[in-house]
Amino acid sequence: MTLQQKKADLLIHPDCIVPVLPHGVVLQNHSIALSEGCISALLPRPEAEAINAHEIVELPGHALLPGFINCHGHAAMSLLRGYADDQPLMPWLEQYIWPAEQAHVNEGFVEDGTELAIAEMVRSGTTTFSDMYFFPDVCAATAQKLGMRCQITFPIFDFATAWGLDADDYIRKGLALRDDFKHSPLTTVVFGPHAPYTVCESNLAKVATLAAELDAPVQIHLHETVTEVLQAAAQYEERPLDMLHRLGLLSPRTQCVHMTDLRDEDIALLAATGAHVVHCPQSNMKLASGICRVSNLLEAGVNVALGTDSAASNNDLNMFGEMQTAALLAKLQSGDASVLAAADALAMATINGAKALGLEDRVGSLEVGKQADLIAVDLSGPETQPLYHPLSQLVYACNGSQVTHSWIGGEPVLERRQLTRINLEALARRVSAWQHQINDTASRPK
Amino acid sequence: MTLQQKKADLLIHPDCIVPVLPHGVVLQNHSIALSEGCISALLPRPEAEAINAHEIVELPGHALLPGFINCHGHAAMSLLRGYADDQPLMPWLEQYIWPAEQAHVNEGFVEDGTELAIAEMVRSGTTTFSDMYFFPDVCAATAQKLGMRCQITFPIFDFATAWGLDADDYIRKGLALRDDFKHSPLTTVVFGPHAPYTVCESNLAKVATLAAELDAPVQIHLHETVTEVLQAAAQYEERPLDMLHRLGLLSPRTQCVHMTDLRDEDIALLAATGAHVVHCPQSNMKLASGICRVSNLLEAGVNVALGTDSAASNNDLNMFGEMQTAALLAKLQSGDASVLAAADALAMATINGAKALGLEDRVGSLEVGKQADLIAVDLSGPETQPLYHPLSQLVYACNGSQVTHSWIGGEPVLERRQLTRINLEALARRVSAWQHQINDTASRPK
């Protein structure tokens, strides 16, 4: 026993602990100690009770597990939740989302939208999110203020938007932001070239060079629909994934988001290069984009993480729903109910996400020495009883409202379902003001 | 103005009302009055305020809508929630579910399991459920005691189970139960021949004759998997749906549950006969059964309702999740994001369910004269803001925990999220006892 185990800032006694690593394990009658923002002990309760803790939290009926890692989203777009639904992808973008963004997106929009997203994410168990949106500096500052861990992917386009003029401008601003946050314990800043159809080959090559030089992650929308792949193949005689590979952009630092169009050769290429896939099942279904072949990817050894995408195409940021949908969709697609078992879905939402973001040494599982990013889930309600297997309940029966507590780097961000750092009433007033402004000024087609 | 509109037992002032009929309508600043268990007025708030009501409930931030109608389930199986997951259908049934049922199902199991199911259903907005399980008399009595509306489908098999000896015995007991409840305001009792592979042709013919004579509904599991259909076709040279048609079992009184295997001719036959389809998307996905062609059915004019199936194969009884999954799955399957819009999914969960159960004159929409089966959903939280379109939020952003109030036949069954007729602590103790008994005695294969 080390000194660390004899003192602790906080000692938590739940009913059970799901550490995620080792895979599929549930520890009954165990406790966890936090010190200086990290997990300092994970022990059977009788041994843990010997620890001299500054604070003790008893959580009968609860499971304790790592917080979720939402690997793809556009947080500020929560202000456009439900603004336009039931539209095919291109009309949805061209007639609704892009005009609304053009008219309204500014620093205030990103600040308020990000806070709204974080409120929802924390209440449903997410402790780390990845973001790709305009004004990534505002998103980074907002997340830092609210104590939320995040990967900021600064967006890169060939063309001007509210945040930049051209690819060089985006990259310059993005790298400055990366520099600002290089010592941040909560924030990483990485490259976010939007997609192969919005960033030309020479700009993607620049990203490849710079990202390799800086050993920095890259997140990109890729193969979201068959149409995207067919158009690229017709125009360039090369599929987007192959082009990225030729440019040196597929590596263990690459996060490929969506990937609904996958040939066997694509899966082999992803496995060979160590690139990660971020699966967004609810968004892919809602926009009728297609199905990512998750079970085949996992079989091939590709790391598959989960993302909600934005609340404008989901319409929630709830990783419980995403885990459940990922598991159900994989079973349906493969015709095999044993595919993507509960433990696999939970791993996708936690440790696989940490691997995708290059954070697996810090988060994604409950192990001594890792950052104390963890959530408590109350399994005592009628929705989650009886309790034969906590993993089944977490993946197939929880809806997010059972999350009672959350800590990020040891700091409490949710206590007894109350957000510690967000004033919901004040936030609601600002969100309502945005709603009225957007409704009043938009010339909406219906 | 009638006298009914001048007095009322209860007057409710929400932010908006979603009556479901007319389709897609949202009434802002309207109120609803209840009298003698029925909806007596639905008016703009200023007019409603003239009503002399015994009680007034203010629900700022809430939408009021008809309670959901869960058209297929096995309520007592909630006691087997999460008992076995991630198994293919036949091993799941043969190695886990059937042995557990054989060892444990009795009247007490059905009483406690049904109460657990009703607790979950009421908390997530369901006001009517259909049930097919052993000891349907116990389920009927439990639902009646708890003030829950239900359709009891008494099960019919060729073989003996805990509740009966053979088809004649099931039918005799079932018709006695139907007689017991013939004057019940909350309960209907109908025929539940389990499936074409568990009830032979001559027994199905008996059901057809008796159901026609009594003008009674019939619910049957049908075309749940391709395998089921192929086996029947190989054995009898006839698909199950065609056999049911030949026996006179397809009519507007017939509820066909699952129907994942559908040819164009099947859809035409369902449309021509007026038979209903009960779609259980989450169960079909989780057991890898297949996808029901919902958008084609709706186009052809077939009435499609929704069911959760049991918590052993879902693993929840939450109709919000079922609506969302139905909408997303239909978009994915059709490759068209505009298919099964929010209003359509909500109709499936309400008025279409009422039509399927033959209750559309009583429930399924908020119309004057109908039974007061309605729920209040709090849309003021960060998960459901901003609020451009209440229908989008209800279908795509709610998870069930936003349901604050529920009335069935005008009686409050949920108030400020508290169940009025169920003691959750006492229920939890009984559920826990079942869990231990089932765990202790089962010789489980893993």
Interface residues (C-beta under 8 A of the other chain):
Chain A: L79 R81 G82 Y83 D85 D86 Q87 P88 L89 W92 L116 A119 E120 R123 S124 Q282 N284 M285 K286 L287 A288 G290 I291 A311 N314 N315 D316 N318 G321 Q324 T325 A327 L328 L329 K331 L332 S334 G335 D336 A337 S338 V339 L340 A341 A342 S380 G381 P382 E383 T384 Q385 P386 L387 Y388 H389 S392 Q393 Y396 A397 N399 G400 S401 L424 L427 A428 V431 S432 W434 Q435 I438 N439
Chain B: L79 R81 G82 Y83 D85 D86 Q87 P88 L89 W92 L116 A119 E120 R123 S124 Q282 N284 M285 K286 L287 A288 G290 I291 A311 N314 N315 D316 N318 G321 Q324 T325 A327 L328 L329 K331 L332 S334 G335 D336 A337 S338 V339 L340 A341 A342 S380 G381 P382 E383 T384 Q385 P386 L387 Y388 H389 S392 Q393 Y396 A397 N399 G400 S401 L424 L427 A428 V431 S432 W434 Q435 I438 N439
